[in-house]
Amino acid sequence: MWVQKNRANRATNAGRSALGRRSFLVAAAGTASALFSKSRTAAAIEPASAVGLDPARTTAHAGLLALEGGTPVRATKLAANYPGPLYYDDEEKAELMEVLERRAPFRWYGIGPKGGEPSKCNDFEKELAEHQQTRYALAVTSGTMALSTAMAGLGVGPGDEVILPAWTWYSCYNAIVAAGATPVFAEIDDSMDIDPDDLERRITPRTKVIMAVHIAGEPAEMDTILKIARQHRLKVLEDCAQSAGASYHGKRVGSIGDCGIYSFQECKTITAGEGGAVITNDPIIFERAARFHDLGQLRKGHRAMLGETPHFPQLLGGQFRMSEFTGAVLRAQLRKLDRILADFRDKADRVTKGIQDLPGIQFRKSNDPAGAVGSAVYFRAAGKAQRDHFIRALEAENVPAMTMEGSVILPVVPYVQQKQNPNLDANWPSFSSPEAKALQYGPSCCPRTLAIYDRYVGVPMDPKYSDQDVADIIAAVRKVYSAMIS
């Protein structure tokens, strides 16, 4: 989920006017290290109206910004790293060595000089299902192929519409179009997840699935989404690629809707470099998905997991099986997932507590503060110019800062706006119907998403940040915030 560290979207930032009001004197930035606590913040921080920040103004009591020639809070640059590899140790090594010694890297069979069948992927699936509180789990090659596999499991195809948030990753759109279905975009709200209030008006008689994407560690508002889905007899697919381990009111994300997917790519919560998974409690969805990912077959291990008579004969399918090497690393990583989440949340909570008294500061909306991953702390500015100036100022203090990252505003991406498909064929079923041809993409279909994107400043977290790193982040945010208030 940590693709938000990609700075590729930075080039799109441009100017916008700032708000203006000044209401307080903050304490000297140098005392910031005393302002954070290691205890977990118990309650949600209520949003307040955004304070006016003036990019052109500094105040003596705040200290001269490094951006304007002052001394940076840190002497060296702080960087947020991808979490999973930070926790690699002898556990991953031992799991990999078992695969090497057995000489059985393929999940279903091998030459096995030490005896026994390959087991890493089978065990990973069982352990993932147990950890995520579901009946079934299916290991695949990537999060992208997990989405395509889930589409097959849900029976999505030509003539169907799938509603997804305007702010999410390319794979979400691509998987829908690859299935021959039509993507329909809904706005996001200040949680950066799909806005349930906008979702319902996008439903048509052709809608089959709602894709609830848990963006950048924050669970979507699943109670309302599920209520809408049940009223309209729709399926719910949870995309948990950026939020593995997160929960919503005590339930693991991915286990709440009809099925869920995960990504284990390099920058996600846990990783083997690549990999993905589909989870569900529905035997029909599981069997379809298992067959689709393995040439339409249902192998012995998945027959056992199904636990009942198969419902389908061999079907058409692809080949997205996970290797034993990937399964081995992910078994070890899964055992560390809760520790990684605890470390993330500790850092995010201390940073939040250390800056929450800044007047008018408004944090990203949280649908479940206790369940979020804590991979970044986001707060609002008035618009692009203010946001960009704040980011530049924090980076000059040698503290990392970013726009909303890890996803893209899909309706304005050229190939999406042009309704391209894999074959560049005007007859591709996703866009061949009169309704699909009339569907408008581009900025006009997501103005609120574009406005939200312009407003947020993010500080990425690293689960291995030291106490001093956390103190420096707090000091830098307080210094820049106070200097920019007018």
C-alpha positions in Angstrom: 0.0 0.0 0.0 2.9 2.3 0.2 2.8 3.3 -3.4 2.0 6.7 -2.0 5.7 7.3 -1.7 5.9 7.5 -5.5 6.5 11.1 -6.4 5.4 10.8 -10.0 2.2 12.7 -9.3 4.2 15.7 -7.9 4.6 17.1 -11.4 0.9 17.8 -11.7 0.8 20.2 -8.8 0.1 23.9 -9.5 -0.9 27.1 -7.7 -4.0 28.1 -5.9 -4.9 30.9 -3.5 -4.6 30.6 0.3 -7.0 31.3 3.1 -6.2 34.1 5.5 -6.6 34.4 9.3 -4.3 34.3 12.3 -5.4 33.3 15.7 -2.7 32.1 18.0 1.0 31.8 19.0 2.3 28.3 19.0 5.0 27.1 21.3 8.6 27.1 20.1 9.2 24.3 17.6 12.2 23.1 19.6 9.9 21.9 22.4 7.9 19.7 20.1 9.6 16.5 21.3 7.8 16.9 24.7 4.4 17.0 23.0 4.0 13.4 21.8 3.1 10.4 23.8 3.7 6.7 23.0 0.1 5.8 24.0 -2.5 5.1 21.3 -5.0 7.9 20.8 -8.3 6.3 21.9 -10.9 8.6 20.2 -11.3 10.0 16.7 -10.1 13.6 16.2 -13.1 15.6 15.1 -12.5 17.6 12.0 -12.4 21.4 12.3 -12.5 24.1 9.7 -9.3 24.5 7.8 -7.1 27.3 9.0 -5.8 29.9 6.7 -2.1 29.5 5.8 -0.2 32.2 4.0 2.7 30.9 1.9 4.2 34.4 1.7 4.4 35.1 5.5 6.7 34.0 8.3 6.7 35.0 12.0 9.7 35.5 14.2 8.4 33.3 17.0 8.0 30.3 14.7 11.6 30.5 13.5 12.8 31.2 10.0 11.8 28.4 7.6 14.6 26.4 6.0 12.9 27.2 2.7 13.8 30.8 3.3 17.3 30.4 4.7 16.7 29.2 8.2 18.2 26.2 9.9 16.3 22.9 9.1 14.7 21.0 12.0 16.9 18.0 10.9 20.4 18.1 9.6 19.8 15.1 7.3 16.8 14.0 5.3 14.3 11.6 6.8 12.9 9.0 4.5 9.9 6.7 4.9 10.7 3.2 3.8 8.5 0.4 2.5 7.5 -1.6 5.6 7.6 -5.3 4.7 11.3 -5.6 3.9 12.2 -3.7 7.1 11.0 -6.8 9.0 12.9 -9.5 7.0 15.0 -11.8 9.2 15.7 -15.4 9.7 12.0 -16.4 9.5 11.8 -15.5 5.8 15.2 -17.1 5.2 14.1 -20.4 6.9 10.9 -20.6 4.9 12.8 -20.0 1.6 15.5 -22.6 2.5 12.8 -25.2 3.0 11.6 -24.6 -0.6 15.2 -24.7 -1.9 16.1 -27.9 0.0 12.9 -29.6 -1.1 13.6 -28.5 -4.7 9.9 -28.0 -5.2 9.2 -24.4 -6.2 5.9 -25.2 -8.0 3.0 -25.2 -5.6 1.3 -28.5 -6.7 4.2 -30.9 -7.1 8.0 -31.2 -7.3 10.9 -33.7 -7.3 11.0 -33.5 -3.5 14.2 -35.3 -2.5 13.4 -34.7 1.2 9.9 -36.1 0.8 6.5 -34.5 1.2 4.5 -32.3 -1.1 5.0 -28.5 -1.6 3.1 -26.8 1.2 4.0 -23.1 1.4 1.2 -21.7 -0.7 -1.4 -24.1 0.8 -0.3 -23.1 4.3 -0.3 -19.4 3.4 -3.9 -19.6 2.1 -5.1 -21.4 5.3 -3.3 -19.0 7.5 -4.4 -15.9 5.6 -8.1 -17.1 5.7 -7.8 -17.6 9.5 -6.1 -14.3 10.1 -8.6 -12.4 8.0 -11.6 -14.2 9.5 -12.9 -15.8 6.3 -13.6 -19.4 5.1 -11.5 -19.2 1.9 -8.3 -17.6 0.6 -6.7 -18.0 -2.8 -3.1 -17.0 -3.5 -2.3 -15.4 -6.9 0.6 -13.7 -8.6 -0.3 -10.0 -7.9 -2.9 -7.7 -6.6 -3.9 -6.8 -10.2 -4.6 -10.4 -11.0 -6.4 -10.8 -7.7 -8.8 -8.1 -9.0 -9.3 -9.9 -12.3 -9.8 -13.2 -10.4 -12.3 -11.6 -8.1 -14.2 -10.3 -11.2 -14.4 -13.9 -12.5 -15.5 -15.1 -9.1 -18.3 -12.5 -8.9 -19.4 -13.4 -12.4 -18.7 -9.9 -13.9 -18.8 -9.7 -17.6 -20.2 -7.8 -20.7 -23.3 -5.8 -19.9 -22.4 -5.3 -16.3 -21.4 -2.0 -14.6 -19.0 -1.8 -11.7 -18.9 1.3 -9.5 -15.5 2.3 -8.2 -14.0 5.5 -6.7 -12.6 8.1 -9.0 -9.4 8.1 -6.8 -7.8 4.6 -6.9 -5.2 2.6 -8.8 -5.1 1.7 -12.5 -5.6 -2.0 -11.7 -9.2 -1.4 -10.6 -10.2 0.2 -13.9 -8.2 -2.3 -15.9 -9.7 -5.4 -14.3 -13.2 -4.2 -15.0 -12.5 -3.4 -18.6 -10.6 -6.7 -19.1 -13.7 -8.5 -17.9 -15.8 -6.7 -20.6 -17.7 -4.7 -18.0 -18.1 -0.9 -17.8 -16.4 1.2 -15.0 -18.7 3.8 -13.4 -16.8 6.4 -11.2 -18.1 7.8 -7.9 -16.7 10.7 -6.0 -14.5 10.3 -2.9 -15.1 12.1 0.4 -12.5 13.5 2.9 -11.6 10.0 4.0 -10.2 9.6 0.4 -12.4 6.6 0.1 -15.6 6.2 -2.0 -18.3 8.6 -0.9 -21.5 6.5 0.0 -23.6 9.6 -0.6 -22.5 9.8 -4.2 -22.4 6.1 -4.7 -26.2 5.5 -4.8 -26.9 7.9 -7.5 -24.5 6.0 -9.8 -26.5 2.8 -9.6 -28.4 1.7 -12.7 -30.2 -1.5 -13.7 -26.8 -2.7 -15.2 -24.8 -2.3 -11.9 -23.5 -5.6 -10.6 -20.7 -4.8 -8.2 -19.6 -2.0 -5.9 -15.8 -1.8 -5.6 -15.0 -0.4 -2.1 -11.3 0.5 -2.1 -9.7 1.0 1.3 -7.3 3.7 0.2 -3.9 4.3 1.8 -4.6 2.4 5.0 -8.1 3.9 5.7 -11.1 1.6 5.7 -14.1 2.7 3.7 -17.4 3.4 5.3 -18.6 -0.2 4.9 -21.8 -0.1 7.0 -23.4 2.4 4.6 -21.9 0.8 1.5 -23.3 -2.6 2.5 -26.7 -1.2 3.2 -26.9 0.4 -0.2 -25.6 -2.8 -1.9 -28.2 -5.0 -0.1 -31.0 -2.6 -1.0 -30.1 -2.9 -4.6 -29.0 -6.6 -4.5 -25.5 -5.8 -5.5 -22.2 -7.5 -4.7 -19.4 -5.7 -2.8 -15.7 -6.3 -3.7 -13.3 -4.9 -1.2 -9.9 -3.8 -2.6 -7.6 -4.0 0.3 -4.4 -3.7 -1.7 -3.2 -0.6 0.2 -4.7 -1.7 3.6 -3.8 -5.3 4.4 -4.5 -5.8 8.1 -6.7 -2.8 8.6 -10.1 -3.4 10.2 -13.5 -1.7 10.3 -15.4 -1.9 13.6 -13.6 -5.0 14.6 -13.8 -6.8 11.3 -10.8 -7.3 9.0 -11.1 -5.4 5.7 -11.7 -7.9 2.9 -14.0 -10.1 5.1 -16.9 -7.7 5.2 -18.2 -7.6 1.6 -18.7 -10.6 -0.7 -15.0 -10.9 -1.4 -11.8 -9.0 -0.9 -8.4 -8.8 -2.5 -4.9 -8.0 -1.3 -1.6 -7.0 -2.9 1.8 -8.1 -1.6 3.8 -5.9 -4.0 7.0 -4.3 -2.7 5.4 -1.2 -1.1 2.4 -2.9 0.6 2.1 -3.7 4.3 3.7 -7.1 3.9 5.5 -8.2 0.7 7.3 -10.9 -1.2 8.1 -8.4 -3.9 4.9 -9.5 -5.8 1.9 -11.5 -5.0 -1.8 -11.2 -4.3 -4.8 -13.0 -2.7 -8.6 -13.2 -2.9 -10.6 -14.0 0.2 -14.3 -14.8 0.6 -16.9 -16.7 2.6 -18.9 -17.6 -0.5 -18.1 -21.1 -1.9 -19.4 -20.2 -5.4 -17.2 -17.1 -5.6 -14.2 -19.1 -4.3 -14.6 -22.0 -6.7 -15.1 -19.7 -9.7 -12.0 -17.7 -8.6 -9.9 -20.8 -8.0 -10.8 -22.3 -11.4 -10.2 -19.0 -13.2 -6.7 -18.6 -11.7 -5.6 -22.1 -12.7 -6.7 -22.9 -16.3 -10.3 -23.7 -15.1 -9.2 -26.6 -12.9 -10.0 -27.2 -9.3 -6.9 -28.8 -7.8 -6.8 -31.2 -4.9 -5.8 -28.5 -2.3 -8.6 -26.2 -3.4 -11.1 -29.0 -3.4 -10.2 -29.7 0.2 -10.5 -26.0 1.0 -13.9 -25.8 -0.7 -15.1 -28.6 1.6 -18.1 -29.6 -0.5 -19.0 -31.0 -3.9 -17.7 -28.7 -6.7 -20.4 -26.7 -8.4 -18.8 -26.3 -11.9 -17.0 -28.5 -14.5 -13.7 -27.3 -15.9 -14.0 -23.7 -17.1 -11.9 -21.3 -19.2 -9.2 -19.7 -17.1 -5.8 -18.1 -16.9 -2.7 -19.0 -15.1 -2.0 -16.8 -12.1 -0.7 -19.4 -9.6 1.6 -18.2 -6.8 5.0 -19.9 -6.5 6.3 -21.6 -3.4 9.0 -19.0 -3.0 6.5 -16.3 -2.8 4.2 -18.3 -0.5 7.2 -19.0 1.8 8.1 -15.3 2.2 4.5 -14.4 2.7 4.0 -17.0 5.4 6.7 -15.4 7.5 5.5 -11.9 6.7 1.9 -12.7 7.7 3.1 -13.7 11.1 4.5 -10.2 11.4 1.5 -8.2 10.1 0.0 -7.3 13.4 3.4 -6.1 14.7 3.9 -4.0 11.6 0.4 -2.5 12.1 1.1 -1.7 15.8 4.4 0.0 14.9 2.7 2.1 12.1 -0.2 3.1 14.4 2.2 4.1 17.2 4.1 6.5 15.0 1.0 7.9 13.4 -0.8 8.4 16.7 2.1 10.2 18.3 2.5 12.5 15.3 -1.2 13.3 15.3 -1.3 13.9 19.1 1.8 16.2 18.7 0.1 18.5 16.2 -3.6 18.2 17.0 -3.7 21.4 19.1 -2.7 23.5 16.2 -5.7 25.8 15.7 -8.1 24.8 13.0 -6.1 21.8 11.9 -8.3 19.3 10.0 -7.1 15.8 9.6 -8.2 13.3 7.0 -11.6 11.9 7.9 -11.4 8.5 9.5 -14.2 5.9 9.2 -12.6 3.9 12.0 -9.5 5.5 13.7 -8.7 2.3 15.6 -8.7 0.2 12.5 -6.7 2.4 10.1 -3.2 1.3 9.2 -1.5 4.6 10.0 0.8 4.7 7.0 0.5 8.5 6.7 -0.8 11.5 8.6 -2.8 13.8 6.3 -4.1 17.3 7.1 -5.9 19.9 5.0 -4.7 23.1 3.4 -6.9 25.6 1.5 -5.9 24.5 -2.0 -3.1 23.7 -4.3 -0.8 26.7 -3.8 -1.0 26.4 0.0 -0.6 22.6 -0.1 2.4 22.7 -2.4 4.1 25.5 -0.4 3.6 23.5 2.8 5.1 20.4 1.2 8.1 22.3 -0.1 8.6 23.9 3.3 8.5 20.5 5.2 10.9 18.9 2.8 13.3 21.9 3.3 13.1 21.0 7.0 14.3 17.5 5.9 11.0 15.9 6.8 9.2 14.0 4.0 5.9 15.4 2.8 3.6 14.5 -0.1 0.3 15.1 -1.9 -2.4 12.4 -1.8 -0.3 9.6 -3.3 -0.6 5.9 -4.0 -3.5 6.3 -6.5 -4.5 8.4 -9.4 -7.6 10.3 -10.4 -8.6 7.8 -13.0 -11.3 9.7 -15.0 -8.8 12.3 -16.1 -6.1 9.8 -17.2 -6.0 10.0 -21.0 -6.4 6.3 -21.8 -9.3 6.1 -19.3 -10.9 9.3 -20.6 -10.6 7.9 -24.1 -12.2 4.6 -23.0 -9.4 2.5 -24.3 -9.6 -1.3 -24.0 -7.0 -4.1 -24.4 -7.6 -4.4 -28.2 -8.2 -0.8 -29.0 -11.3 -2.1 -30.6 -14.5 0.1 -30.8 -16.6 -3.1 -30.4 -15.1 -4.0 -27.1 -18.1 -4.8 -24.9 -17.2 -2.4 -22.1 -18.0 0.7 -24.2 -20.1 -0.6 -27.1 -23.6 -0.1 -25.6 -25.5 3.2 -26.0 -25.4 3.7 -22.2 -21.6 3.1 -22.0 -21.0 5.4 -25.0 -23.0 8.1 -23.3 -21.1 7.7 -20.0 -18.9 10.8 -19.5 -15.4 10.5 -18.0 -13.0 13.4 -17.5 -13.0 16.2 -14.9 -16.7 16.8 -15.2 -17.5 13.4 -13.6 -15.4 13.9 -10.4 -15.0 17.6 -9.5 -15.2 17.0 -5.8 -12.4 14.3 -6.0 -10.2 16.8 -7.9 -10.9 19.4 -5.2 -10.1 17.0 -2.3 -6.9 16.0 -4.0 -5.8 19.7 -4.1 -6.2 20.2 -0.4 -4.3 17.5 1.5 -0.7 17.5 2.8 0.6 14.1 3.8 3.5 13.1 6.0 4.4 9.4 5.3 5.0 7.2 8.3 7.7 4.5 8.6 7.0 1.8 11.2 10.7 1.9 12.2 10.9 5.6 12.9 12.8 6.4 16.0 11.5 8.5 18.9 13.7 11.3 17.5 12.3 10.9 14.0 8.8 11.3 15.4 9.9 14.4 17.4 11.4 15.9 14.4 8.3 15.4 12.3 6.2 17.1 15.0 8.7 20.0 15.3 8.8 20.5 11.5 5.0 20.5 11.1 4.5 22.9 14.0 7.3 25.2 12.8 5.9 25.4 9.2 2.3 25.6 10.3 2.9 28.5 12.7 5.1 30.3 10.2 2.5 30.1 7.5 -0.5 31.3 9.5 -1.7 34.8 8.6 
